[in-house]
């Protein structure tokens, strides 16, 4: 059984309240991932500010 199949099987057995919690958690993970990417990009920009300014000329 694949991970997706297991997740669907387990998800279907939950109460509606628990299903909402799972969906909220998935949304949280997606937002967290986006924030981590933004933080990484900020770090790259900060660490390479001078080089980026030179490239912009």
N, C-alpha and C positions, 0 to 999 in steps of 0.2 A: 504494500500500500504506500502510495506517495505521501509526502508531507501535506500536500493540498487536500488529498482525499481524507486523511486522518483529521485534518483541521475541520473540514466540512462535516464529517461524521460526528465529531465531538461537539461542534458548534450547534448542530441540529438537535442535540440532546439537552441543550441548556434551556433554562426558562427565558422568557422575553427580557426580563431585567438583566440577566447575566449576558444575554446576547448584546444588549446595549452597552454593557461594560466592556465587552470584547471589542466592539466597534469603536468605542471611545479610546481604548488603549491603542488600537491600530492607528487611529488618527493622531494620537500623541506621538507614537513612534515615527510617523511620517513627518510631523512638524519638527521633532527633535533632529531627525536626519537633515532636514533643510537648514536648521539653525547651525548644525555642525559644519555643513558645507559653506554657509555664509561666514562662519568664524574662520574656517580654513582659508577662504579667499581673502578675508581681511588680513590674516597673518601673512599670506603670500604678498599681498600688496604692500603692507608695511615693511616687510623684509626686503623688498625690491623697488622701493619708491624711487630712488635715484635712477635706476636702470629704466624704469617705466617712463620717467620724465624724459630721459634721453630718446627713447623710442618714439615718444609723442611729438618730438620736434620735426 
